Each structure stands twice: as C-alpha cells, then as structure tokens.
C-alpha cells in the first residue's frame, strides 16, 4: 500500500506519528548495525493525494560515522532507525 505497510495478511498499518526519546547503546547486539535516516515526504502524485496529508517514507543509509552528523528536519519529521541484518 502506498501510504503505509501491510503488517499482517489483510491488516494495513497507515503511516502515522509517535514521538519517543531514548538513549541507546548501538553496539548491544554487535558491531554489524546499520543506521538509516528516515524522512516522511508527500507522495509524488498530487492527483492521488490532493490534500497532501498522506505521505511515504524515504530511507537513506548513513554510510559512515563521520557522515552520521545529522540535523533534525522539522519539515519531514526525520527520525533514525537502527537495523541489524
């Protein structure tokens, strides 16, 4: 689905927001973690989203610790996710 994800067969989870703040130990499960910057952006087709109130998420891999110095982006609700493949 365009404005969210299928979370189980026949169950759709629309994109929505929650705000939590944590201090995390990123190496608790080893050093093989990846960090992604996630921005919420309006869909590319205004005809499918005329009120511009639905969005998709864009994940960008943070390739190095040096590249990881990031700023909060108020216009995209930026957040970061840690994945351990």
Biopython code that builds the backbone (N, CA, C, O; Angstrom):
import numpy as np
from Bio.PDB.StructureBuilder import StructureBuilder

atoms = [
    (1, "UNK", "N", (0.819, -1.205, 0.000)),
    (1, "UNK", "CA", (0.000, 0.000, 0.000)),
    (1, "UNK", "C", (0.862, 1.267, 0.000)),
    (1, "UNK", "O", (1.952, 1.301, 0.570)),
    (2, "UNK", "N", (0.362, 2.255, -0.625)),
    (2, "UNK", "CA", (1.125, 3.472, -0.845)),
    (2, "UNK", "C", (1.388, 4.271, 0.431)),
    (2, "UNK", "O", (2.500, 4.763, 0.623)),
    (3, "UNK", "N", (0.402, 4.408, 1.297)),
    (3, "UNK", "CA", (0.526, 5.305, 2.450)),
    (3, "UNK", "C", (0.784, 4.555, 3.754)),
    (3, "UNK", "O", (0.445, 5.051, 4.829)),
    (4, "UNK", "N", (1.372, 3.382, 3.670)),
    (4, "UNK", "CA", (1.689, 2.604, 4.860)),
    (4, "UNK", "C", (2.269, 1.261, 4.474)),
    (4, "UNK", "O", (2.835, 1.106, 3.392)),
    (5, "UNK", "N", (2.128, 0.296, 5.357)),
    (5, "UNK", "CA", (2.675, -1.045, 5.140)),
    (5, "UNK", "C", (1.642, -2.089, 5.540)),
    (5, "UNK", "O", (0.792, -1.841, 6.395)),
    (6, "UNK", "N", (1.724, -3.254, 4.916)),
    (6, "UNK", "CA", (0.939, -4.398, 5.362)),
    (6, "UNK", "C", (1.670, -4.976, 6.572)),
    (6, "UNK", "O", (2.837, -5.353, 6.458)),
    (7, "UNK", "N", (1.012, -5.054, 7.718)),
    (7, "UNK", "CA", (1.650, -5.543, 8.934)),
    (7, "UNK", "C", (1.334, -7.012, 9.195)),
    (7, "UNK", "O", (2.005, -7.656, 10.002)),
    (8, "UNK", "N", (0.328, -7.539, 8.525)),
    (8, "UNK", "CA", (-0.044, -8.955, 8.584)),
    (8, "UNK", "C", (-1.001, -9.177, 7.418)),
    (8, "UNK", "O", (-1.501, -8.207, 6.848)),
    (9, "UNK", "N", (-1.268, -10.417, 7.052)),
    (9, "UNK", "CA", (-2.206, -10.649, 5.948)),
    (9, "UNK", "C", (-3.553, -9.967, 6.212)),
    (9, "UNK", "O", (-4.214, -10.241, 7.214)),
    (10, "UNK", "N", (-3.941, -9.085, 5.309)),
    (10, "UNK", "CA", (-5.216, -8.388, 5.411)),
    (10, "UNK", "C", (-5.242, -7.245, 6.419)),
    (10, "UNK", "O", (-6.305, -6.673, 6.665)),
    (11, "UNK", "N", (-4.090, -6.895, 7.012)),
    (11, "UNK", "CA", (-4.053, -5.809, 8.002)),
    (11, "UNK", "C", (-3.086, -4.732, 7.523)),
    (11, "UNK", "O", (-1.891, -4.969, 7.346)),
    (12, "UNK", "N", (-3.639, -3.554, 7.322)),
    (12, "UNK", "CA", (-2.891, -2.409, 6.803)),
    (12, "UNK", "C", (-2.593, -1.441, 7.944)),
    (12, "UNK", "O", (-3.488, -1.096, 8.716)),
    (13, "UNK", "N", (-1.353, -1.008, 8.051)),
    (13, "UNK", "CA", (-0.967, -0.008, 9.045)),
    (13, "UNK", "C", (-0.627, 1.289, 8.349)),
    (13, "UNK", "O", (0.434, 1.379, 7.731)),
    (14, "UNK", "N", (-1.492, 2.313, 8.419)),
    (14, "UNK", "CA", (-1.193, 3.574, 7.750)),
    (14, "UNK", "C", (-0.047, 4.303, 8.436)),
    (14, "UNK", "O", (0.170, 4.139, 9.636)),
    (15, "UNK", "N", (0.680, 5.103, 7.678)),
    (15, "UNK", "CA", (1.735, 5.934, 8.254)),
    (15, "UNK", "C", (1.114, 6.884, 9.273)),
    (15, "UNK", "O", (0.096, 7.521, 8.998)),
    (16, "UNK", "N", (1.726, 6.977, 10.441)),
    (16, "UNK", "CA", (1.300, 7.905, 11.481)),
    (16, "UNK", "C", (2.501, 8.199, 12.368)),
    (16, "UNK", "O", (3.567, 7.611, 12.183)),
    (17, "UNK", "N", (2.339, 9.090, 13.315)),
    (17, "UNK", "CA", (3.492, 9.533, 14.098)),
    (17, "UNK", "C", (3.315, 9.270, 15.586)),
    (17, "UNK", "O", (2.221, 9.402, 16.134)),
    (18, "UNK", "N", (4.418, 8.895, 16.223)),
    (18, "UNK", "CA", (4.575, 8.836, 17.675)),
    (18, "UNK", "C", (5.949, 9.416, 17.947)),
    (18, "UNK", "O", (6.856, 9.264, 17.128)),
    (19, "UNK", "N", (6.116, 10.064, 19.057)),
    (19, "UNK", "CA", (7.420, 10.634, 19.397)),
    (19, "UNK", "C", (7.902, 10.047, 20.716)),
    (19, "UNK", "O", (7.233, 10.167, 21.742)),
    (20, "UNK", "N", (9.063, 9.415, 20.680)),
    (20, "UNK", "CA", (9.705, 8.842, 21.858)),
    (20, "UNK", "C", (11.162, 9.289, 21.848)),
    (20, "UNK", "O", (11.736, 9.514, 20.783)),
    (21, "UNK", "N", (11.746, 9.415, 23.000)),
    (21, "UNK", "CA", (13.155, 9.785, 23.100)),
    (21, "UNK", "C", (13.875, 8.768, 23.968)),
    (21, "UNK", "O", (13.421, 8.441, 25.065)),
    (22, "UNK", "N", (14.998, 8.269, 23.472)),
    (22, "UNK", "CA", (15.776, 7.264, 24.177)),
    (22, "UNK", "C", (17.258, 7.546, 24.000)),
    (22, "UNK", "O", (17.669, 8.193, 23.036)),
    (23, "UNK", "N", (18.046, 7.061, 24.929)),
    (23, "UNK", "CA", (19.497, 6.969, 24.744)),
    (23, "UNK", "C", (19.761, 5.503, 24.497)),
    (23, "UNK", "O", (19.343, 4.656, 25.286)),
    (24, "UNK", "N", (20.443, 5.190, 23.422)),
    (24, "UNK", "CA", (20.622, 3.802, 23.012)),
    (24, "UNK", "C", (22.079, 3.399, 22.966)),
    (24, "UNK", "O", (22.946, 4.196, 22.608)),
    (25, "UNK", "N", (22.342, 2.158, 23.329)),
    (25, "UNK", "CA", (23.660, 1.557, 23.140)),
    (25, "UNK", "C", (23.601, 0.831, 21.801)),
    (25, "UNK", "O", (23.039, -0.261, 21.715)),
    (26, "UNK", "N", (24.171, 1.422, 20.763)),
    (26, "UNK", "CA", (24.047, 0.888, 19.408)),
    (26, "UNK", "C", (24.846, -0.389, 19.171)),
    (26, "UNK", "O", (24.634, -1.058, 18.160)),
    (27, "UNK", "N", (25.747, -0.741, 20.064)),
    (27, "UNK", "CA", (26.546, -1.950, 19.826)),
    (27, "UNK", "C", (26.129, -3.102, 20.735)),
    (27, "UNK", "O", (26.902, -4.038, 20.936)),
    (28, "UNK", "N", (24.930, -3.045, 21.282)),
    (28, "UNK", "CA", (24.490, -4.080, 22.208)),
    (28, "UNK", "C", (24.339, -5.446, 21.534)),
    (28, "UNK", "O", (24.483, -6.474, 22.196)),
    (29, "UNK", "N", (24.055, -5.473, 20.253)),
    (29, "UNK", "CA", (23.898, -6.735, 19.529)),
    (29, "UNK", "C", (25.032, -6.938, 18.531)),
    (29, "UNK", "O", (24.864, -7.646, 17.538)),
    (30, "UNK", "N", (26.172, -6.329, 18.784)),
    (30, "UNK", "CA", (27.314, -6.474, 17.892)),
    (30, "UNK", "C", (27.579, -5.203, 17.119)),
    (30, "UNK", "O", (26.870, -4.205, 17.247)),
    (31, "UNK", "N", (28.614, -5.272, 16.318)),
    (31, "UNK", "CA", (29.042, -4.083, 15.576)),
    (31, "UNK", "C", (28.486, -4.042, 14.156)),
    (31, "UNK", "O", (28.799, -3.117, 13.408)),
    (32, "UNK", "N", (27.680, -5.011, 13.771)),
    (32, "UNK", "CA", (27.187, -5.074, 12.394)),
    (32, "UNK", "C", (25.905, -4.316, 12.157)),
    (32, "UNK", "O", (25.120, -4.707, 11.294)),
    (33, "UNK", "N", (25.662, -3.246, 12.888)),
    (33, "UNK", "CA", (24.429, -2.484, 12.737)),
    (33, "UNK", "C", (24.509, -1.492, 11.579)),
    (33, "UNK", "O", (25.593, -1.062, 11.182)),
    (34, "UNK", "N", (23.360, -1.144, 11.056)),
    (34, "UNK", "CA", (23.244, -0.094, 10.047)),
    (34, "UNK", "C", (22.283, 0.958, 10.577)),
    (34, "UNK", "O", (21.328, 0.636, 11.284)),
    (35, "UNK", "N", (22.536, 2.211, 10.237)),
    (35, "UNK", "CA", (21.666, 3.309, 10.646)),
    (35, "UNK", "C", (21.049, 3.912, 9.391)),
    (35, "UNK", "O", (21.740, 4.172, 8.406)),
    (36, "UNK", "N", (19.745, 4.130, 9.445)),
    (36, "UNK", "CA", (19.023, 4.738, 8.336)),
    (36, "UNK", "C", (18.373, 6.027, 8.816)),
    (36, "UNK", "O", (17.788, 6.074, 9.898)),
    (37, "UNK", "N", (18.481, 7.062, 8.009)),
    (37, "UNK", "CA", (17.757, 8.303, 8.233)),
    (37, "UNK", "C", (16.433, 8.153, 7.490)),
    (37, "UNK", "O", (16.417, 7.762, 6.322)),
    (38, "UNK", "N", (15.332, 8.458, 8.154)),
    (38, "UNK", "CA", (14.017, 8.267, 7.550)),
    (38, "UNK", "C", (13.289, 9.604, 7.525)),
    (38, "UNK", "O", (13.107, 10.244, 8.562)),
    (39, "UNK", "N", (12.875, 10.018, 6.338)),
    (39, "UNK", "CA", (12.114, 11.248, 6.161)),
    (39, "UNK", "C", (10.728, 10.907, 5.639)),
    (39, "UNK", "O", (10.572, 10.022, 4.797)),
    (40, "UNK", "N", (9.727, 11.611, 6.142)),
    (40, "UNK", "CA", (8.364, 11.482, 5.640)),
    (40, "UNK", "C", (8.171, 12.543, 4.569)),
    (40, "UNK", "O", (8.383, 13.730, 4.817)),
    (41, "UNK", "N", (7.773, 12.117, 3.387)),
    (41, "UNK", "CA", (7.611, 13.041, 2.265)),
    (41, "UNK", "C", (6.266, 12.796, 1.588)),
    (41, "UNK", "O", (5.803, 11.656, 1.548)),
    (42, "UNK", "N", (5.625, 13.844, 1.054)),
    (42, "UNK", "CA", (4.368, 13.651, 0.336)),
    (42, "UNK", "C", (4.580, 12.740, -0.866)),
    (42, "UNK", "O", (5.661, 12.710, -1.456)),
    (43, "UNK", "N", (3.552, 12.012, -1.214)),
    (43, "UNK", "CA", (3.627, 11.174, -2.403)),
    (43, "UNK", "C", (3.868, 12.008, -3.643)),
    (43, "UNK", "O", (3.529, 13.192, -3.662)),
    (44, "UNK", "N", (4.448, 11.417, -4.683)),
    (44, "UNK", "CA", (4.825, 12.181, -5.866)),
    (44, "UNK", "C", (3.660, 12.586, -6.759)),
    (44, "UNK", "O", (3.826, 13.450, -7.620)),
    (45, "UNK", "N", (2.487, 11.988, -6.578)),
    (45, "UNK", "CA", (1.377, 12.252, -7.490)),
    (45, "UNK", "C", (0.263, 13.013, -6.768)),
    (45, "UNK", "O", (-0.510, 12.398, -6.033)),
    (46, "UNK", "N", (0.156, 14.333, -6.954)),
    (46, "UNK", "CA", (-0.881, 15.116, -6.283)),
    (46, "UNK", "C", (-2.301, 14.635, -6.590)),
    (46, "UNK", "O", (-3.205, 14.849, -5.781)),
    (47, "UNK", "N", (-2.515, 13.998, -7.728)),
    (47, "UNK", "CA", (-3.849, 13.508, -8.060)),
    (47, "UNK", "C", (-4.296, 12.417, -7.088)),
    (47, "UNK", "O", (-5.491, 12.274, -6.826)),
    (48, "UNK", "N", (-3.346, 11.646, -6.551)),
    (48, "UNK", "CA", (-3.674, 10.592, -5.592)),
    (48, "UNK", "C", (-3.695, 11.109, -4.153)),
    (48, "UNK", "O", (-4.167, 10.414, -3.253)),
    (49, "UNK", "N", (-3.193, 12.312, -3.934)),
    (49, "UNK", "CA", (-3.095, 12.891, -2.595)),
    (49, "UNK", "C", (-3.380, 14.394, -2.683)),
    (49, "UNK", "O", (-2.503, 15.205, -2.386)),
    (50, "UNK", "N", (-4.609, 14.774, -3.091)),
    (50, "UNK", "CA", (-4.889, 16.181, -3.379)),
    (50, "UNK", "C", (-4.752, 17.104, -2.168)),
    (50, "UNK", "O", (-4.467, 18.289, -2.336)),
    (51, "UNK", "N", (-4.946, 16.591, -0.961)),
    (51, "UNK", "CA", (-4.846, 17.433, 0.234)),
    (51, "UNK", "C", (-3.449, 17.408, 0.843)),
    (51, "UNK", "O", (-3.183, 18.091, 1.832)),
    (52, "UNK", "N", (-2.559, 16.616, 0.247)),
    (52, "UNK", "CA", (-1.156, 16.499, 0.675)),
    (52, "UNK", "C", (-1.037, 16.110, 2.156)),
    (52, "UNK", "O", (-0.111, 16.537, 2.846)),
    (53, "UNK", "N", (-1.992, 15.291, 2.637)),
    (53, "UNK", "CA", (-1.970, 14.881, 4.034)),
    (53, "UNK", "C", (-1.587, 13.411, 4.211)),
    (53, "UNK", "O", (-1.643, 12.887, 5.323)),
    (54, "UNK", "N", (-1.205, 12.755, 3.142)),
    (54, "UNK", "CA", (-0.713, 11.377, 3.216)),
    (54, "UNK", "C", (0.733, 11.389, 2.741)),
    (54, "UNK", "O", (1.117, 12.202, 1.900)),
    (55, "UNK", "N", (1.527, 10.479, 3.292)),
    (55, "UNK", "CA", (2.946, 10.521, 2.956)),
    (55, "UNK", "C", (3.538, 9.130, 2.852)),
    (55, "UNK", "O", (2.949, 8.139, 3.284)),
    (56, "UNK", "N", (4.717, 9.091, 2.265)),
    (56, "UNK", "CA", (5.516, 7.877, 2.194)),
    (56, "UNK", "C", (6.809, 8.151, 2.958)),
    (56, "UNK", "O", (7.130, 9.302, 3.255)),
    (57, "UNK", "N", (7.540, 7.102, 3.271)),
    (57, "UNK", "CA", (8.812, 7.303, 3.955)),
    (57, "UNK", "C", (9.955, 7.004, 3.004)),
    (57, "UNK", "O", (9.877, 6.101, 2.170)),
    (58, "UNK", "N", (11.021, 7.783, 3.147)),
    (58, "UNK", "CA", (12.220, 7.633, 2.327)),
    (58, "UNK", "C", (13.378, 7.298, 3.258)),
    (58, "UNK", "O", (13.760, 8.118, 4.094)),
    (59, "UNK", "N", (13.939, 6.094, 3.119)),
    (59, "UNK", "CA", (15.064, 5.649, 3.944)),
    (59, "UNK", "C", (16.381, 5.937, 3.234)),
    (59, "UNK", "O", (16.533, 5.635, 2.050)),
    (60, "UNK", "N", (17.333, 6.524, 3.960)),
    (60, "UNK", "CA", (18.667, 6.791, 3.435)),
    (60, "UNK", "C", (19.686, 6.163, 4.374)),
    (60, "UNK", "O", (19.729, 6.498, 5.558)),
    (61, "UNK", "N", (20.504, 5.256, 3.856)),
    (61, "UNK", "CA", (21.537, 4.621, 4.656)),
    (61, "UNK", "C", (22.597, 5.646, 5.041)),
    (61, "UNK", "O", (23.105, 6.366, 4.182)),
    (62, "UNK", "N", (22.933, 5.715, 6.325)),
    (62, "UNK", "CA", (24.037, 6.554, 6.792)),
    (62, "UNK", "C", (25.279, 5.679, 6.682)),
    (62, "UNK", "O", (25.452, 4.735, 7.453)),
    (63, "UNK", "N", (26.128, 5.992, 5.736)),
    (63, "UNK", "CA", (27.203, 5.080, 5.338)),
    (63, "UNK", "C", (28.376, 5.026, 6.306)),
    (63, "UNK", "O", (29.094, 4.027, 6.340)),
    (64, "UNK", "N", (28.590, 6.078, 7.094)),
    (64, "UNK", "CA", (29.746, 6.080, 7.995)),
    (64, "UNK", "C", (29.432, 6.915, 9.230)),
    (64, "UNK", "O", (28.489, 7.707, 9.238)),
    (65, "UNK", "N", (30.230, 6.727, 10.263)),
    (65, "UNK", "CA", (30.047, 7.514, 11.476)),
    (65, "UNK", "C", (30.280, 8.995, 11.192)),
    (65, "UNK", "O", (29.570, 9.850, 11.720)),
    (66, "UNK", "N", (31.272, 9.296, 10.360)),
    (66, "UNK", "CA", (31.546, 10.692, 10.004)),
    (66, "UNK", "C", (30.361, 11.323, 9.274)),
    (66, "UNK", "O", (30.069, 12.503, 9.464)),
    (67, "UNK", "N", (29.687, 10.545, 8.451)),
    (67, "UNK", "CA", (28.515, 11.041, 7.728)),
    (67, "UNK", "C", (27.301, 11.141, 8.657)),
    (67, "UNK", "O", (26.311, 11.788, 8.314)),
    (68, "UNK", "N", (27.372, 10.511, 9.814)),
    (68, "UNK", "CA", (26.232, 10.425, 10.715)),
    (68, "UNK", "C", (25.879, 11.696, 11.458)),
    (68, "UNK", "O", (24.853, 11.730, 12.136)),
    (69, "UNK", "N", (26.684, 12.740, 11.361)),
    (69, "UNK", "CA", (26.332, 14.013, 11.997)),
    (69, "UNK", "C", (25.160, 14.605, 11.228)),
    (69, "UNK", "O", (25.329, 15.131, 10.128)),
    (70, "UNK", "N", (23.986, 14.516, 11.808)),
    (70, "UNK", "CA", (22.762, 14.911, 11.120)),
    (70, "UNK", "C", (22.009, 15.950, 11.920)),
    (70, "UNK", "O", (22.246, 16.119, 13.116)),
    (71, "UNK", "N", (21.103, 16.645, 11.259)),
    (71, "UNK", "CA", (20.217, 17.601, 11.901)),
    (71, "UNK", "C", (18.785, 17.104, 11.800)),
    (71, "UNK", "O", (18.405, 16.430, 10.843)),
    (72, "UNK", "N", (18.008, 17.451, 12.804)),
    (72, "UNK", "CA", (16.572, 17.191, 12.761)),
    (72, "UNK", "C", (15.989, 18.022, 11.627)),
    (72, "UNK", "O", (16.391, 19.170, 11.432)),
    (73, "UNK", "N", (15.059, 17.464, 10.887)),
    (73, "UNK", "CA", (14.401, 18.196, 9.811)),
    (73, "UNK", "C", (12.923, 18.295, 10.164)),
    (73, "UNK", "O", (12.184, 17.319, 10.037)),
    (74, "UNK", "N", (12.492, 19.472, 10.606)),
    (74, "UNK", "CA", (11.105, 19.656, 11.036)),
    (74, "UNK", "C", (10.116, 19.403, 9.909)),
    (74, "UNK", "O", (9.014, 18.919, 10.162)),
    (75, "UNK", "N", (10.478, 19.715, 8.684)),
    (75, "UNK", "CA", (9.520, 19.588, 7.582)),
    (75, "UNK", "C", (9.286, 18.140, 7.165)),
    (75, "UNK", "O", (8.292, 17.852, 6.498)),
    (76, "UNK", "N", (10.174, 17.222, 7.541)),
    (76, "UNK", "CA", (9.988, 15.818, 7.146)),
    (76, "UNK", "C", (9.775, 14.887, 8.337)),
    (76, "UNK", "O", (9.612, 13.682, 8.145)),
    (77, "UNK", "N", (9.772, 15.418, 9.563)),
    (77, "UNK", "CA", (9.622, 14.551, 10.734)),
    (77, "UNK", "C", (10.735, 13.517, 10.811)),
    (77, "UNK", "O", (10.496, 12.368, 11.183)),
    (78, "UNK", "N", (11.934, 13.919, 10.466)),
    (78, "UNK", "CA", (13.068, 12.999, 10.351)),
    (78, "UNK", "C", (13.272, 12.194, 11.627)),
    (78, "UNK", "O", (13.177, 12.712, 12.740)),
    (79, "UNK", "N", (13.557, 10.906, 11.429)),
    (79, "UNK", "CA", (13.988, 10.058, 12.534)),
    (79, "UNK", "C", (15.015, 9.083, 12.009)),
    (79, "UNK", "O", (15.262, 9.017, 10.805)),
    (80, "UNK", "N", (15.611, 8.329, 12.905)),
    (80, "UNK", "CA", (16.653, 7.377, 12.525)),
    (80, "UNK", "C", (16.259, 6.009, 13.021)),
    (80, "UNK", "O", (15.675, 5.876, 14.096)),
    (81, "UNK", "N", (16.573, 4.990, 12.248)),
    (81, "UNK", "CA", (16.324, 3.622, 12.704)),
    (81, "UNK", "C", (17.619, 2.829, 12.607)),
    (81, "UNK", "O", (18.436, 3.041, 11.712)),
    (82, "UNK", "N", (17.782, 1.918, 13.544)),
    (82, "UNK", "CA", (18.960, 1.062, 13.594)),
    (82, "UNK", "C", (18.510, -0.336, 13.218)),
    (82, "UNK", "O", (17.541, -0.855, 13.771)),
    (83, "UNK", "N", (19.214, -0.943, 12.279)),
    (83, "UNK", "CA", (18.874, -2.293, 11.821)),
    (83, "UNK", "C", (20.097, -3.182, 11.959)),
    (83, "UNK", "O", (21.225, -2.750, 11.721)),
    (84, "UNK", "N", (19.866, -4.403, 12.337)),
    (84, "UNK", "CA", (20.940, -5.379, 12.430)),
    (84, "UNK", "C", (20.575, -6.523, 11.498)),
    (84, "UNK", "O", (19.799, -7.407, 11.861)),
    (85, "UNK", "N", (21.142, -6.501, 10.286)),
    (85, "UNK", "CA", (20.740, -7.500, 9.278)),
    (85, "UNK", "C", (21.077, -8.922, 9.600)),
    (85, "UNK", "O", (20.777, -9.820, 8.814)),
]
sb = StructureBuilder()
sb.init_structure("model")
sb.init_model(0)
sb.init_chain("A")
sb.init_seg("    ")
for serial, (resi, resn, name, xyz) in enumerate(atoms, 1):
    if name == "N":
        sb.init_residue(resn, " ", resi, " ")
    sb.init_atom(name, np.array(xyz, "f"), 0.0, 1.0, " ", f" {name:<3s}", serial, name[0])
structure = sb.get_structure()
